[in-house]
């Protein structure tokens, strides 16, 4: 995974967490805020836990 992809996925994860928190605070029941927070945390955890590739040909 290259650096720009990691940055993009982390930003999407942060945005998802932000939407979940704002939905939880505003108490609008448009969707489950825990689902959005969980998706954001899972994205960030996945990006952090992926080991770098060794492209030695």
PyMOL commands that set and color helices and strands:
alter all, ss='L'
color gray80, all
select helices_A, chain A and resi 3-26+33-49
alter helices_A, ss='H'
color red, helices_A
deselect
rebuild
show_as cartoon
